[in-house]
Amino acid sequence: MSGPDGQAIPGPGGTAPPNPRTIIPLIPGVARPRGERRAAMQQAVVEVVRHLVLEAVPPEHRSPLFDQARDLLTEAGWGLDELFEAAEDGPARSALFRALGLET
């Protein structure tokens, strides 16, 4: 049911009927790449990790995927101590890639 201005009016049980034009929002986030782009994203993630914990990478030397990799790392929610461990190749980096959905 709807009123004169198009607003939903509760039906006989106190609840408004579902709107047939209900919009379901997409879940925000960074898309996980596949194939060759996945390897490029892994390299960009390593670049961002090293940028955060070892040595800053000047903007003119950053990979094209740097910002997307940084956003992906933000979603992971890892602390600097965990990222420091992932700066070098090993189990911590593999765990990071798995957490980010980038493990091949």
N, C-alpha and C positions, 0 to 999 in steps of 0.2 A: 504494500500500500504506500502511496505517497501523497503528500499534501499539495497544495496549490503551487508551491514554489519548488517542487521536486524533492523535498526532503523526505526521508523515510519516516513513516509513522508506525509505531509498534502495532502488530496485529493482535488477535485475540489471545494471547498467552503472555503478552508483555514484551515479546521480542519482535524485532523488525525482520521481515522476510529478507532473504539474501538478494542482493542486487545482481541482476543478470550481467551487468557491465562492471562487476568488481574487477579491479586491477590487482594482480598479484605482483608485488615488487620483486625484481631480481635481487639475488643476494650479491652485495657488492664484493669486489675482490679482484685479484689479479689472475688473469687466465694462465693456466699452466700450459706451456708450449709442448709440442711433440716433435719427434724426429731430430733433424739437424738444429732446429731452433732451441730444442731442449739443451743440447750441449752448449750452445751460445749463452743460454740463460744461466747454466751452471757456472760458466766462466765469469759472467757478469756478477753472479752472487758472490763468488770468491773475491772478485775485485771490490765489491762493496764491503765485504767482511774485512778484508785487509785495509780498506780505506778507514773503517771505523775503529779498528783495534791496533793497527801497525803504523801505517803511513798514509797521509791524505793524498788522494789522487786529484790533481788539478782538473777543473771542468773540461779543459780542452783535450785532456788525455783519457777521458772516460769513454767506455764503450757505449754504443747507442742504446743498449738495454740497461744501463746503469740505474736510471730512475725507476724502471719497472722492477728490477731486482731489489732495489731498496724498499719499495712498497711491499714486495713479497716477503722480505725479511721482517718488516714491521708486523705482518700478519702472523708470523711464526712466534713472536713474543719472546725470543731468546734474549738472555742477558749478555752483557759484555764478556763475562767470564766464559760462557759457552761459545760465544762467537770467536773469542781468542783461540780456543781449542780447535775450532773449525777453520782457522786461518791456514793451517797446514793440512796436507793430505793425510787422511787417516780415518779412524772410526767416527770421530766427532763430525767430520765433514760429511761422511756418508749418512750419519743420523740427521744432519741438517737437511741434506737433499731429500731424504725420505719424508721429513716433516713438511717440507715445502712441495712435495709431490713431484720432485725432479729426478728421483732415482730411476735409473734405466734398468 
